[in-house]
Amino acid sequence: MRVLVLGGTRHVGRAVVESALARGHEVVTLNRGRAGRDAAGVDVRRGDRLDAASLAAALGDDEFDVVVDTWSSAPVAVRDSARLLSGRAGHYAYVSSRSVYTWPPAPGLDESAPVVDASADADATDYAADKRGGELAVQAEFDGPWSCLRAGLVLGPYEQIGRLPFWLQRVAAGDRVPAPGPHDRPLQYVDARDLADWVLDHRPTGVLNAVSRPGHTTIGELLEECVRVTGADAELVWLDPAVVEAAGVAPWTELPIWMPPTGDYAAMHDCDVTAALDAGLTCRPVGETVGDTWAWLQREGLPEQPADRPATGLSPEAEQRLWAAASQR
């Protein structure tokens, strides 16, 4: 099978490339060569997706069995790619996001839930509209089977945002680790490698929520796995969500992965994935995701973060606020 990965050097794109190579597929990647690393054994093309002429020149008249597109900026780039490859590819898989749903998400929402306004012809605006615009672009321009995979939290090796890496590195540092509770707070996510395997092996079609079932693991299990795989002398100190709120510490960004079980964030780890599971999505155990991410960090370290991206994880000052709030309870 001949696979085109638009991107292919970071996180989901890199996972798709490695999964395809492991299956013996011929892999072509297209990117600007500015971030990440090109895999050995790949036919690397250079081009700018925001320049239709550059895109066309890079791909020539090539045909593909599967196209995987992870673009997260201006929808016009997805529009031009889907238009160019229409009739020349057997399947177009666009990795979208659950962020396309209007805020706040309802518990148990499925793919019919309301989405943000967007346009396939737009330049970059904000993440949710950009991803929704990418979906509209694929649906309008690609004449053939397509999928818009609404991933939620994506973990696993090569994660450049640093959510699971934050917890691994904080636990590895040892001492008392502030652990946001409750311990049994369910989590819902997808390992990038499971997403990649699913696309290549099953070629799912249509719009699909692309994460594990709710409660695939819990925040307690995930953080305990961090302690186990790092071998750290760390103590997880479980904090009530009210303590986190009193300390003014933000879920998701300062406490990555975790969301409080009440309020607007309550449903962030609770969407209906029946369609994806019926279409063949399977998710590996949390211990494998955590362990492999730690092994990757040991080999390569966390990728350099863009200067304009807010830091992920607790600052020392925020952690002090948490301990102070906890002491008053």
C-alpha positions as CSV (number, residue, x, y, z in Angstrom):
1,M,0.0,0.0,0.0
2,R,1.2,3.5,-0.8
3,V,0.7,6.0,2.0
4,L,1.0,9.8,1.9
5,V,1.4,11.5,5.3
6,L,1.0,15.3,5.1
7,G,3.4,16.2,7.9
8,G,4.9,13.0,9.2
9,T,7.6,14.2,11.6
10,R,5.8,14.9,14.9
11,H,3.4,13.0,17.2
12,V,0.5,11.6,15.2
13,G,2.2,12.1,11.9
14,R,5.3,10.3,13.1
15,A,3.3,7.5,14.6
16,V,1.5,7.0,11.3
17,V,4.8,6.9,9.4
18,E,6.3,4.3,11.8
19,S,3.1,2.2,11.7
20,A,3.1,2.2,7.9
21,L,6.7,1.3,7.7
22,A,6.3,-1.5,10.2
23,R,3.6,-2.9,7.9
24,G,5.8,-2.8,4.9
25,H,3.9,0.0,3.2
26,E,5.6,2.5,0.9
27,V,5.5,5.9,2.7
28,V,5.7,9.4,1.2
29,T,5.8,12.5,3.5
30,L,5.3,16.1,2.6
31,N,6.3,18.9,4.9
32,R,8.4,22.1,5.0
33,G,11.3,20.4,6.9
34,R,11.2,22.9,9.7
35,A,10.2,20.7,12.7
36,G,10.6,17.1,13.8
37,R,12.6,14.5,12.0
38,D,12.3,12.6,8.8
39,A,12.1,8.8,9.2
40,A,14.6,6.6,7.5
41,G,13.1,4.7,4.5
42,V,10.6,7.4,3.6
43,D,10.2,9.3,0.3
44,V,10.5,12.8,1.7
45,R,8.9,15.7,-0.3
46,R,9.3,19.3,0.6
47,G,6.5,21.8,0.0
48,D,4.5,24.6,1.5
49,R,0.8,23.6,1.9
50,L,-0.2,27.3,2.1
51,D,1.1,27.6,-1.5
52,A,-1.0,25.5,-3.9
53,A,1.7,25.6,-6.6
54,S,4.3,24.4,-4.2
55,L,2.0,21.6,-3.0
56,A,1.3,20.5,-6.6
57,A,5.0,20.6,-7.6
58,A,6.0,18.4,-4.6
59,L,3.4,15.7,-5.3
60,G,3.5,15.7,-9.1
61,D,1.1,13.2,-10.6
62,D,1.6,10.6,-7.8
63,E,-1.3,8.4,-6.6
64,F,-1.9,6.9,-3.1
65,D,-4.0,4.4,-1.4
66,V,-4.3,6.4,1.8
67,V,-3.7,10.0,2.7
68,V,-3.3,11.0,6.4
69,D,-3.6,14.7,7.1
70,T,-2.8,16.1,10.6
71,W,-3.0,19.9,9.7
72,S,-4.1,22.2,12.5
73,S,-4.0,25.6,11.0
74,A,-5.6,27.5,8.1
75,P,-8.4,25.3,6.5
76,V,-7.4,26.5,3.0
77,A,-4.4,24.1,3.3
78,V,-6.6,21.1,3.8
79,R,-8.9,22.4,1.0
80,D,-6.1,22.6,-1.5
81,S,-4.7,19.2,-0.5
82,A,-8.0,17.4,-0.7
83,R,-8.8,19.1,-4.0
84,L,-5.4,18.2,-5.5
85,L,-5.6,14.5,-4.4
86,S,-9.3,13.9,-5.3
87,G,-9.3,11.1,-7.8
88,R,-5.7,10.2,-7.0
89,A,-6.1,8.6,-3.5
90,G,-8.2,5.8,-2.3
91,H,-8.9,7.3,1.1
92,Y,-8.4,10.6,2.8
93,A,-8.1,10.6,6.6
94,Y,-8.2,14.0,8.3
95,V,-7.2,14.0,12.0
96,S,-9.6,16.6,13.5
97,S,-10.4,17.3,17.1
98,R,-13.2,17.2,19.7
99,S,-12.5,20.9,20.0
100,V,-14.9,21.4,17.0
101,Y,-17.9,20.9,19.4
102,T,-19.4,23.9,20.9
103,W,-18.4,24.7,24.5
104,P,-19.2,23.3,27.0
105,P,-19.5,19.8,25.7
106,A,-22.5,17.8,26.9
107,P,-21.9,14.5,28.8
108,G,-22.0,11.5,26.4
109,L,-22.0,13.6,23.3
110,D,-21.8,11.8,20.0
111,E,-20.9,12.9,16.5
112,S,-24.3,14.7,16.0
113,A,-23.5,17.3,18.7
114,P,-23.4,21.0,17.7
115,V,-20.1,22.2,16.2
116,V,-18.5,25.7,15.9
117,D,-19.0,27.8,12.8
118,A,-16.2,27.6,10.3
119,S,-15.3,27.8,6.6
120,A,-13.2,25.6,4.4
121,D,-11.9,28.7,2.7
122,A,-10.6,30.4,5.8
123,D,-7.1,31.4,6.8
124,A,-6.0,30.5,10.3
125,T,-8.3,31.9,13.1
126,D,-8.5,29.7,16.2
127,Y,-7.9,26.0,16.8
128,A,-11.5,24.9,16.9
129,A,-12.6,26.8,13.8
130,D,-9.4,25.7,12.0
131,K,-10.1,22.0,12.6
132,R,-13.8,22.3,11.8
133,G,-12.9,24.2,8.6
134,G,-10.5,21.3,7.7
135,E,-13.4,18.8,8.1
136,L,-15.5,20.9,5.8
137,A,-12.7,21.1,3.3
138,V,-12.3,17.3,3.1
139,Q,-16.0,16.7,2.8
140,A,-16.4,19.3,0.0
141,E,-13.3,18.6,-2.0
142,F,-12.3,14.9,-1.8
143,D,-14.3,12.7,-4.2
144,G,-13.9,9.3,-2.5
145,P,-14.0,7.7,0.9
146,W,-12.9,10.1,3.7
147,S,-12.8,10.2,7.5
148,C,-12.7,13.1,9.9
149,L,-11.4,11.7,13.1
150,R,-12.2,13.9,16.1
151,A,-9.4,13.0,18.5
152,G,-9.5,14.3,22.0
153,L,-6.5,14.0,24.3
154,V,-3.7,12.3,22.3
155,L,-0.9,10.7,24.3
156,G,2.0,8.4,23.6
157,P,5.6,8.8,22.4
158,Y,6.5,11.9,20.3
159,E,3.9,14.1,22.1
160,Q,5.3,17.6,21.6
161,I,2.8,19.4,23.8
162,G,4.2,17.8,26.9
163,R,1.2,16.7,28.9
164,L,2.2,13.2,29.9
165,P,5.9,14.1,29.7
166,F,5.2,16.7,32.4
167,W,3.8,14.1,34.8
168,L,6.6,11.7,34.1
169,Q,9.3,14.3,34.7
170,R,7.6,15.7,37.8
171,V,7.2,12.2,39.3
172,A,10.8,11.3,38.3
173,A,12.0,14.4,40.3
174,G,10.7,12.6,43.4
175,D,9.4,14.0,46.7
176,R,5.7,14.8,47.3
177,V,3.7,15.1,44.0
178,P,0.4,17.0,44.0
179,A,-2.1,14.6,42.4
180,P,-5.5,16.1,41.4
181,G,-8.3,13.9,42.5
182,P,-10.5,12.1,42.9
183,H,-8.2,9.1,42.4
184,D,-10.9,7.3,40.3
185,R,-11.6,10.3,38.0
186,P,-12.1,8.6,34.6
187,L,-9.9,9.6,31.7
188,Q,-10.5,9.3,27.9
189,Y,-7.7,9.6,25.4
190,V,-6.1,7.9,22.5
191,D,-2.5,6.7,22.0
192,A,-1.2,8.2,18.7
193,R,0.0,4.8,17.7
194,D,-3.5,3.3,18.1
195,L,-4.9,6.1,16.0
196,A,-2.3,5.3,13.3
197,D,-2.9,1.6,13.3
198,W,-6.7,2.1,13.1
199,V,-6.4,4.4,10.0
200,L,-4.1,2.1,8.2
201,D,-5.7,-1.2,9.0
202,H,-9.4,-0.3,8.9
203,R,-9.7,3.0,6.9
204,P,-12.7,4.2,8.9
205,T,-15.1,6.4,7.1
206,G,-17.2,9.4,8.1
207,V,-17.1,11.6,11.2
208,L,-15.9,9.7,14.2
209,N,-15.0,10.6,17.8
210,A,-11.5,9.1,18.0
211,V,-10.6,8.4,21.7
212,S,-10.9,5.5,24.1
213,R,-14.1,4.6,25.8
214,P,-14.8,6.7,28.9
215,G,-12.9,5.3,31.9
216,H,-10.3,3.4,29.8
217,T,-8.2,4.4,32.7
218,T,-8.3,6.9,35.6
219,I,-6.0,9.7,36.7
220,G,-5.0,7.5,39.6
221,E,-3.9,4.6,37.4
222,L,-2.1,7.0,35.1
223,L,-0.1,8.7,37.8
224,E,0.7,5.4,39.5
225,E,2.0,4.1,36.3
226,C,4.3,7.2,36.1
227,V,5.7,6.2,39.5
228,R,6.1,2.6,38.4
229,V,7.9,3.2,35.1
230,T,10.2,5.9,36.4
231,G,11.1,4.0,39.5
232,A,11.0,7.3,41.4
233,D,10.9,7.8,45.1
234,A,7.8,9.9,44.8
235,E,4.7,10.2,46.9
236,L,1.4,11.0,45.2
237,V,-0.6,13.3,47.5
238,W,-4.2,13.3,46.4
239,L,-5.9,16.7,46.5
240,D,-9.6,17.4,46.4
241,P,-10.7,19.4,43.3
242,A,-11.8,22.2,45.7
243,V,-8.2,22.5,46.8
244,V,-7.1,23.0,43.2
245,E,-9.8,25.6,42.7
246,A,-8.8,27.4,45.9
247,A,-5.2,27.6,44.8
248,G,-6.2,29.2,41.4
249,V,-4.4,26.4,39.5
250,A,-5.8,25.7,36.0
251,P,-6.9,22.2,35.0
252,W,-5.6,20.9,31.7
253,T,-2.8,23.4,31.3
254,E,-1.2,23.7,34.8
255,L,-2.4,20.2,35.7
256,P,-2.2,18.5,32.3
257,I,-4.7,15.7,31.3
258,W,-6.8,16.2,34.5
259,M,-10.2,17.9,34.5
260,P,-12.4,18.5,37.5
261,P,-15.4,16.1,37.7
262,T,-18.0,19.0,37.9
263,G,-18.7,22.2,36.0
264,D,-18.0,23.0,32.3
265,Y,-15.0,20.5,32.3
266,A,-17.0,17.6,33.6
267,A,-17.7,16.0,30.2
268,M,-14.2,16.4,28.7
269,H,-13.5,12.8,29.4
270,D,-17.0,11.6,28.5
271,C,-17.9,11.3,24.9
272,D,-19.7,8.5,23.0
273,V,-17.2,6.5,21.0
274,T,-19.5,3.7,19.9
275,A,-19.0,4.5,16.2
276,A,-15.2,4.4,16.5
277,L,-15.2,1.1,18.4
278,D,-17.6,-0.4,15.9
279,A,-15.3,0.7,13.2
280,G,-12.3,-1.1,14.7
281,L,-10.6,1.3,17.0
282,T,-8.7,-0.5,19.8
283,C,-6.7,1.1,22.6
284,R,-3.7,-0.4,24.4
285,P,-3.4,-0.5,28.2
286,V,-2.4,2.8,29.9
287,G,0.8,1.1,31.3
288,E,2.1,0.6,27.7
289,T,1.4,4.2,26.8
290,V,3.1,5.6,29.9
291,G,6.1,3.2,29.7
292,D,6.8,3.8,26.1
293,T,6.5,7.6,26.5
294,W,9.0,7.5,29.3
295,A,11.4,5.3,27.2
296,W,11.1,7.9,24.3
297,L,11.8,10.8,26.7
298,Q,14.9,9.0,27.9
299,R,16.1,8.5,24.3
300,E,15.2,11.8,22.8
301,G,14.0,14.3,25.4
302,L,11.0,16.6,24.9
303,P,11.0,18.4,21.6
304,E,11.7,22.1,21.8
305,Q,8.6,24.1,22.3
306,P,7.6,27.2,20.2
307,A,8.4,30.5,22.0
308,D,4.8,31.6,21.7
309,R,3.3,28.4,23.2
310,P,2.3,28.7,26.9
311,A,4.2,26.4,29.2
312,T,2.5,23.1,30.0
313,G,2.5,22.0,33.6
314,L,2.9,23.3,37.1
315,S,5.4,26.1,37.8
316,P,7.1,25.9,41.2
317,E,5.0,28.9,42.3
318,A,1.7,27.2,41.3
319,E,2.8,24.0,43.2
320,Q,3.5,26.1,46.3
321,R,0.0,27.5,46.0
322,L,-1.5,24.0,45.9
323,W,0.4,22.9,49.0
324,A,-0.7,26.1,50.8
325,A,-4.3,25.6,49.9
326,A,-4.1,21.9,50.9
327,S,-2.7,22.9,54.3
328,Q,-5.7,25.0,55.0
329,R,-8.2,22.2,54.6
